[in-house]
């Protein structure tokens, strides 16, 4: 059985891959920044997993972070793609195999850029799950 973080990330990527308006704008969703991907793309950040167990079962609180990378002149496309990520995940996630999602919450977004790197837009979620 996979870890809670791995199972929920897999479900998250599956849901994003199934959202055509988002996939029409990006080159893909990757497990970390790829060496040679066309901009814009989304990379999963390493998530955190905290104990959320109770007396009768195993639980985890998961931090899920997606980073969008784009080399555009302005942040306009970054804003649009980030909004589409939120739309795609607005209804939450289906339960992954072996886990029940108790809560799935949007946490925050943030856009950054330095003079020598592409735009990066962070979208963060938190999920609380119980092992079934």
C-alpha positions as CSV (number, residue, x, y, z in Angstrom):
1,X,0.0,0.0,0.0
2,X,1.3,3.4,-0.8
3,X,1.8,6.3,1.6
4,X,-1.1,8.7,2.2
5,X,0.9,11.5,0.5
6,X,1.7,9.4,-2.6
7,X,-1.9,8.2,-2.9
8,X,-3.5,11.7,-2.5
9,X,-0.9,13.3,-4.9
10,X,-1.7,10.6,-7.5
11,X,-5.4,11.4,-7.1
12,X,-4.7,15.2,-7.4
13,X,-2.7,14.8,-10.6
14,X,-5.3,12.5,-12.1
15,X,-8.0,15.1,-11.4
16,X,-5.9,18.0,-12.9
17,X,-5.0,15.8,-16.0
18,X,-8.7,15.3,-16.5
19,X,-9.5,19.0,-16.6
20,X,-9.2,20.0,-20.3
21,X,-9.2,23.8,-19.9
22,X,-6.1,23.5,-17.7
23,X,-4.3,20.9,-19.8
24,X,-4.9,23.0,-22.9
25,X,-2.6,25.7,-21.4
26,X,0.2,23.7,-19.9
27,X,2.8,21.3,-21.3
28,X,2.3,18.8,-18.4
29,X,2.3,18.0,-14.7
30,X,5.6,16.6,-13.4
31,X,7.0,15.1,-10.2
32,X,9.4,18.0,-9.6
33,X,10.8,20.4,-12.2
34,X,11.7,18.5,-15.4
35,X,15.1,19.2,-17.1
36,X,13.5,20.2,-20.5
37,X,9.8,21.0,-20.4
38,X,8.0,23.6,-22.4
39,X,6.6,26.5,-20.4
40,X,4.2,26.7,-18.7
41,X,4.2,23.5,-16.7
42,X,3.3,22.4,-13.2
43,X,5.7,20.6,-10.8
44,X,4.7,18.9,-7.6
45,X,6.6,20.1,-4.6
46,X,7.7,17.8,-1.9
47,X,4.8,17.6,0.5
48,X,4.7,17.3,4.2
49,X,2.9,14.6,6.1
50,X,1.9,15.0,9.8
51,X,0.4,12.4,12.1
52,X,-3.4,12.9,12.4
53,X,-4.1,9.5,13.9
54,X,-6.7,8.9,16.6
55,X,-7.3,6.1,19.1
56,X,-8.9,3.7,16.7
57,X,-7.1,4.5,13.4
58,X,-4.2,5.9,11.3
59,X,-4.6,9.4,9.9
60,X,-2.4,12.0,8.1
61,X,-2.5,15.7,7.6
62,X,-0.9,16.4,4.2
63,X,0.5,19.6,2.7
64,X,0.1,19.5,-1.1
65,X,1.9,22.1,-3.1
66,X,1.9,22.7,-6.9
67,X,4.3,25.1,-8.5
68,X,3.5,26.6,-11.9
69,X,6.6,27.7,-14.0
70,X,6.2,30.2,-16.8
71,X,8.6,32.3,-18.9
72,X,6.0,34.8,-20.1
73,X,6.6,38.6,-20.1
74,X,3.9,39.2,-17.5
75,X,2.2,37.2,-14.8
76,X,-1.1,37.1,-16.7
77,X,-0.8,33.5,-17.9
78,X,0.4,32.4,-14.4
79,X,-2.8,33.9,-12.9
80,X,-5.0,32.2,-15.4
81,X,-3.4,28.8,-15.0
82,X,-3.5,29.1,-11.2
83,X,-7.2,30.0,-11.4
84,X,-7.8,26.9,-13.5
85,X,-6.0,24.7,-10.9
86,X,-8.4,26.1,-8.3
87,X,-11.4,25.4,-10.6
88,X,-10.3,21.8,-11.3
89,X,-9.9,21.1,-7.5
90,X,-12.9,23.1,-6.3
91,X,-15.1,20.1,-5.7
92,X,-12.3,18.3,-3.8
93,X,-10.8,14.9,-4.6
94,X,-12.2,11.4,-4.8
95,X,-10.9,9.1,-2.1
96,X,-7.7,7.4,-3.2
97,X,-7.3,3.6,-2.8
98,X,-6.7,2.8,0.9
99,X,-7.5,6.2,2.3
100,X,-10.6,8.3,3.0
101,X,-10.3,12.1,2.5
102,X,-11.9,13.8,5.5
103,X,-11.1,17.4,4.4
104,X,-9.5,18.9,1.4
105,X,-8.9,22.7,1.8
106,X,-7.4,25.4,-0.3
107,X,-4.6,27.1,1.7
108,X,-2.9,29.9,-0.4
109,X,-1.4,31.1,-3.6
110,X,1.7,33.1,-4.2
111,X,3.5,34.3,-7.3
112,X,7.3,35.0,-7.4
113,X,9.9,36.0,-10.0
114,X,13.5,37.0,-9.9
115,X,15.3,38.8,-12.7
116,X,17.0,35.7,-13.9
117,X,14.3,33.0,-13.5
118,X,10.9,32.3,-14.8
119,X,7.7,33.1,-13.0
120,X,6.7,30.7,-10.3
121,X,3.2,30.4,-9.0
122,X,2.6,28.3,-5.9
123,X,-0.8,26.8,-5.1
124,X,-1.2,25.0,-1.8
125,X,-3.8,22.6,-0.4
126,X,-4.2,20.7,2.9
127,X,-5.8,17.3,3.1
128,X,-6.7,15.3,6.2
129,X,-7.0,11.5,5.5
130,X,-7.8,8.3,7.4
131,X,-6.5,4.9,6.5
132,X,-9.4,2.5,5.5
